[in-house]
Amino acid sequence: MGAGYGSGVRIIARKTLREFWEKRAHRDAEQPLRAWFAEVRKAAWRTPADIKAAHRNASFVGSDRVVFNVGGNKYRLVAAVKYSAQLVFIRFVGTHADYDDIDAGEV
């Protein structure tokens, strides 16, 4: 994980996660999203291979988008990753049905 790399990556738009789990229909997403956030905050992702090593089911879309399965595959989270700056921008969080309605490479 982030040992020896300082504080790890910086995650932009944590509010997006909180707004999602505060919805009545998605209250069960709070713990899995908090766990994802805590893990990613400590990570030191330099390449897509670093993400794949920690998240075998992660999918890569476009030049910088990563799709994570969260909450036992119930939810999807799309993040834009800027490896050189150690930044992760949360671009989308939703159910699989919600995900099917977006273009993960463009959100």
trRosetta pair geometry for C-beta under 8 A, 3 or more apart (Angstrom, degrees):
i j d omega theta_ij theta_ji phi_ij phi_ji
1 8 7.6 -27 161 -99 87 126
1 39 7.4 -110 -127 -161 123 71
1 42 4.9 10 165 125 122 109
1 43 5.9 -86 -157 -98 73 52
1 44 7.2 106 156 7 41 86
1 54 7.6 89 -96 -104 72 132
2 5 4.9 -107 -165 57 68 109
2 6 7.4 -81 175 70 108 43
2 7 7.3 -27 175 153 145 17
2 8 3.8 -60 -107 -76 144 102
2 42 4.0 -133 3 171 127 65
2 43 5.7 -110 -61 -83 93 4
2 44 4.9 127 -118 -32 63 95
4 44 7.9 -59 78 -19 74 164
5 8 6.2 78 98 -84 113 52
5 44 3.6 52 73 -91 178 144
7 10 7.8 42 108 -70 115 78
7 41 7.7 -50 162 169 81 82
8 40 7.6 146 154 142 129 43
8 41 5.4 99 90 150 137 43
8 42 4.6 -159 -60 -154 158 16
8 43 5.2 93 -157 51 115 38
8 44 5.8 -106 -121 -63 65 67
8 86 7.2 179 155 -177 37 121
9 40 6.1 -57 62 161 123 81
9 41 6.7 -123 66 -129 73 29
9 43 5.5 -10 3 74 111 89
9 44 7.2 173 -38 -100 81 34
9 45 6.1 2 -55 25 134 99
9 86 4.7 -147 -112 176 66 79
9 87 6.5 164 -168 -93 94 13
9 88 5.1 60 146 -12 136 106
10 86 6.3 83 8 117 81 86
10 87 5.3 -25 67 -109 93 67
10 88 7.2 179 85 26 43 72
11 14 5.9 82 111 -66 111 90
11 37 6.4 -146 70 -144 173 83
11 40 6.0 82 -74 108 127 121
11 41 6.0 -71 -8 -84 120 80
11 87 8.0 148 -92 -163 25 55
11 88 4.9 -23 -108 71 71 103
11 90 6.7 42 -178 -31 96 101
12 87 6.4 18 -16 -172 113 102
12 88 6.9 -177 19 88 75 48
12 89 4.6 -18 62 -109 116 68
12 90 6.7 -156 86 14 60 74
13 16 4.5 25 154 -7 103 117
13 17 7.9 121 127 -11 73 80
13 89 6.3 60 12 -163 120 64
13 90 4.3 -135 86 52 111 98
13 91 7.9 99 64 -65 157 32
14 17 5.6 -47 -170 29 53 113
14 18 6.6 47 140 -15 76 104
14 37 6.5 71 -127 -134 102 137
14 90 7.2 116 -79 5 30 142
15 18 5.6 -57 -148 41 39 111
15 19 6.0 40 155 -21 71 106
16 19 6.0 -55 -145 37 26 110
16 20 6.5 29 154 -21 60 108
16 90 4.7 -167 60 109 139 128
16 93 6.0 136 141 10 102 116
17 20 5.8 -61 -156 33 30 112
17 21 6.5 10 159 -6 68 107
17 33 4.7 166 -163 167 114 132
17 34 7.8 141 150 -68 136 51
17 37 6.3 -83 -12 -62 178 129
17 90 6.5 -85 -43 -152 90 170
17 93 6.1 91 -101 -21 59 166
18 21 6.3 -62 -143 43 30 98
18 22 6.1 32 159 -25 65 112
19 22 5.9 -56 -143 33 27 114
19 23 7.5 40 154 -32 57 93
20 23 6.3 -50 -171 11 35 110
20 26 5.5 -72 159 117 74 155
20 29 6.1 -62 126 99 104 147
20 33 7.1 149 78 -82 121 165
20 93 4.7 -65 -63 97 166 124
20 94 7.3 -127 -133 -79 127 51
21 26 5.5 -116 -116 121 39 100
21 27 6.3 81 -179 -126 74 33
21 29 4.5 -139 -100 83 89 93
21 30 3.9 121 -180 -78 144 71
21 33 5.7 -141 -50 34 129 142
22 26 7.9 13 47 75 28 100
22 27 7.8 36 -133 -96 17 72
23 26 4.6 47 71 29 99 105
23 27 7.5 -134 84 -49 48 64
24 27 6.4 -19 -156 -32 32 108
26 29 4.5 -17 173 9 92 126
26 75 7.6 78 -145 -90 111 132
26 95 7.8 -133 -96 -55 108 93
27 30 6.2 -18 -175 -15 51 111
28 31 7.7 -45 -176 27 49 96
28 32 7.9 31 142 5 69 111
28 71 6.8 105 126 -154 92 133
28 74 7.5 -15 104 97 119 161
29 32 5.9 -71 -157 52 51 105
29 33 5.3 43 154 -21 86 116
29 70 7.1 61 -150 120 93 117
29 71 5.5 -65 -117 -64 68 151
29 74 7.5 -136 -89 96 88 117
29 75 5.4 69 -119 -42 118 156
29 93 7.7 127 171 161 146 122
30 33 6.2 -69 -146 42 21 105
30 34 6.1 20 160 -19 64 110
31 34 5.7 -54 -142 37 30 111
31 35 6.3 31 157 -20 64 106
32 35 5.6 -54 -147 36 31 113
32 36 6.4 35 153 -21 65 103
32 70 4.9 134 142 170 120 90
32 71 3.7 -166 34 -75 169 75
32 72 7.4 -109 -92 -3 147 69
32 74 8.0 136 30 48 167 107
32 75 7.0 148 95 39 138 125
33 36 5.5 -46 -145 34 35 114
33 37 6.3 38 154 -20 64 105
33 70 6.2 56 -80 169 65 147
33 71 7.5 -13 -40 -48 73 108
33 75 7.6 -36 -65 90 98 155
33 77 7.5 137 -117 -73 91 139
33 93 7.0 43 -113 -152 129 150
34 37 5.7 -54 -148 37 31 114
34 38 6.3 31 154 -20 65 107
35 38 5.8 -54 -145 36 30 110
35 39 6.3 27 157 -17 64 108
36 39 6.0 -62 -151 38 27 108
36 40 6.1 19 158 -14 66 112
36 68 6.6 121 -143 133 135 151
36 70 5.5 -40 -51 -117 145 121
36 77 6.7 123 153 21 164 162
37 40 6.1 -61 -142 40 26 105
37 41 6.1 31 159 -26 63 109
38 41 5.9 -52 -146 30 26 115
38 42 7.0 13 158 -8 58 108
39 42 6.3 -72 -161 40 30 102
39 43 6.6 43 146 -44 67 103
39 54 7.3 163 161 171 121 132
40 43 5.2 -42 -150 8 40 123
40 88 5.9 -60 167 36 130 168
43 50 7.3 128 179 147 110 115
43 51 8.0 53 179 -96 151 66
43 54 6.6 -86 -115 -12 124 172
44 50 7.2 -96 97 -170 58 148
44 86 7.3 -32 -138 -123 60 118
45 50 4.4 170 -133 97 64 130
45 51 5.4 34 -130 -58 130 83
45 81 6.4 -55 109 -165 143 136
45 83 6.1 -102 120 -119 87 84
45 86 7.4 142 56 -127 74 68
45 88 7.8 74 37 -66 138 111
46 50 5.5 108 36 -28 66 147
46 83 5.7 80 -167 -174 31 113
47 50 5.3 117 57 -5 65 96
47 51 7.9 -128 104 4 47 84
47 83 6.4 50 -79 -136 33 153
48 51 5.5 -52 -158 35 46 112
48 52 6.2 45 148 -21 74 106
48 60 5.7 8 -143 -88 137 144
48 66 7.5 177 -127 -90 89 114
49 52 5.4 -53 -142 39 35 113
49 53 6.3 44 155 -28 66 101
50 53 5.8 -49 -151 27 29 114
50 54 7.0 11 156 -3 60 107
51 54 6.2 -72 -157 45 32 99
51 55 5.7 -34 169 41 74 108
51 58 5.4 -84 145 83 107 165
51 66 5.9 -89 176 -131 162 152
51 81 7.2 -105 -62 -65 142 171
52 55 6.7 -79 -120 69 23 66
52 56 6.6 56 -176 -113 65 40
52 58 6.1 -128 -95 58 55 112
55 58 3.9 67 111 -32 115 113
55 68 6.0 -52 -170 -122 153 96
57 68 7.7 89 94 -151 89 52
57 69 5.0 -40 119 24 132 123
57 73 7.7 -79 158 -91 161 98
58 66 5.4 -6 -176 -174 118 105
58 67 6.6 153 -162 74 62 52
58 68 5.5 -21 -108 -95 89 67
58 69 7.8 -142 -83 8 46 76
59 66 7.2 150 77 -160 44 54
59 67 4.3 -12 59 55 97 108
60 65 7.1 132 -164 85 52 61
60 66 5.9 -26 -103 -104 63 68
60 67 7.7 -150 -68 16 18 80
61 65 4.3 -40 73 88 88 117
61 66 7.5 171 23 -88 78 19
61 67 6.0 54 -8 -24 118 109
61 78 7.6 -40 45 -137 132 111
61 104 4.4 52 84 105 167 115
61 105 4.7 -124 148 -70 103 81
62 65 4.7 55 49 17 109 109
62 104 7.5 -160 -1 110 110 77
62 105 3.5 133 -45 -139 122 98
62 106 7.8 149 -61 -47 151 47
64 80 5.0 43 120 -159 111 79
64 81 5.6 -156 -176 54 84 61
64 82 6.8 14 -156 -74 137 56
65 78 5.8 -8 -166 -171 108 100
65 79 7.1 151 -150 80 58 38
65 80 5.7 -37 -91 -95 65 65
65 81 7.8 146 -109 10 16 80
65 91 7.1 -57 -123 33 102 151
65 104 5.5 154 148 148 147 88
65 105 5.5 -151 21 -110 148 47
65 107 7.7 96 -121 53 137 84
66 78 7.3 158 79 -153 43 52
66 79 5.2 -19 59 63 93 89
66 80 7.9 157 15 -98 76 18
66 81 5.6 31 -5 -15 120 122
67 76 5.8 -14 -169 -168 99 110
67 77 7.3 150 -157 77 50 45
67 78 5.4 -20 -100 -98 72 76
67 99 7.7 90 -147 -152 125 133
67 104 5.6 -22 -71 -156 118 152
68 76 7.0 148 76 -158 50 56
68 77 4.5 -17 59 61 102 98
68 78 7.8 -174 19 -78 73 28
68 79 6.9 24 -6 3 112 109
69 73 4.6 -7 -180 -108 127 63
69 75 7.5 134 -164 79 50 50
69 76 6.3 -32 -103 -101 52 69
70 73 8.0 131 52 -81 23 19
70 74 7.4 -65 94 59 60 72
70 75 4.5 -39 73 79 95 101
70 76 7.0 156 20 -101 89 16
70 77 5.3 48 -16 -11 132 113
70 93 7.7 -24 40 -143 146 101
71 74 4.3 -63 108 47 109 105
71 75 4.7 54 33 17 124 103
73 96 7.8 21 158 -62 75 123
74 95 7.0 -50 160 -130 71 77
74 96 7.4 -108 -174 -21 33 99
75 93 6.5 16 172 -175 120 84
75 94 6.7 179 -152 101 85 20
75 95 6.1 -66 -108 -100 65 41
75 96 7.7 -133 -114 -39 22 65
76 92 7.4 2 110 113 92 104
76 93 7.3 -176 92 -143 49 46
76 94 6.3 -16 58 66 85 67
76 95 7.5 46 16 150 86 13
76 96 6.1 99 -20 -92 114 54
76 98 7.6 -161 47 75 104 94
76 99 4.2 34 50 -75 146 145
77 90 6.8 -50 -171 -141 104 96
77 92 7.0 171 -153 92 40 62
77 93 4.8 -1 -108 -104 80 84
78 90 7.8 107 81 -165 53 54
78 91 4.7 -60 104 71 98 103
78 92 4.1 25 38 48 110 103
78 93 7.7 -150 23 -66 66 45
78 99 7.7 144 -38 -126 111 99
78 102 7.6 -125 -6 105 154 141
78 104 5.0 -158 -114 -145 140 92
78 107 5.6 79 93 70 147 130
79 88 5.0 -3 179 -174 134 95
79 89 6.2 148 -163 72 72 47
79 90 5.6 -39 -103 -101 86 47
79 91 6.2 159 -112 8 26 89
80 88 7.5 154 76 -160 47 47
80 89 4.3 -11 56 58 98 109
80 91 5.4 81 -19 -42 94 125
81 87 7.4 161 -155 89 45 57
81 88 5.5 -11 -105 -108 74 75
81 89 7.8 -156 -70 24 31 73
82 85 4.4 0 120 43 118 109
82 86 7.5 -40 93 24 80 16
82 87 4.3 9 52 57 110 101
82 88 7.8 -152 26 -71 70 34
82 89 7.5 53 -9 -12 101 103
83 86 7.3 19 -173 -74 32 45
90 93 6.6 -10 -179 -36 116 105
91 107 4.5 125 151 117 115 96
92 98 7.9 -174 176 131 112 112
92 99 7.3 123 134 -106 132 75
92 102 6.0 173 -126 106 161 173
92 104 7.2 -115 40 -120 144 71
92 107 4.6 10 -39 138 123 158
94 97 7.8 -101 145 71 107 61
94 98 3.0 -94 155 92 136 144
94 99 5.6 174 81 -50 105 70
94 102 7.7 123 37 -7 144 132
95 98 4.7 104 49 5 71 100
95 99 6.9 -128 99 -6 41 88
96 99 5.4 -52 -148 35 34 117
96 100 6.6 42 152 -27 64 100
97 100 5.7 -48 -153 26 33 115
97 101 7.2 27 150 -16 60 105
98 101 5.9 -66 -164 33 36 110
98 102 7.1 18 150 -13 69 110
99 102 6.1 -68 -152 35 37 104
99 104 7.2 17 -164 -70 91 108
102 106 7.7 -151 170 64 84 91
102 107 5.3 14 174 -57 130 128
103 106 4.1 28 96 26 114 114
103 107 6.7 164 76 -32 60 80
104 107 6.2 -41 -134 16 33 111
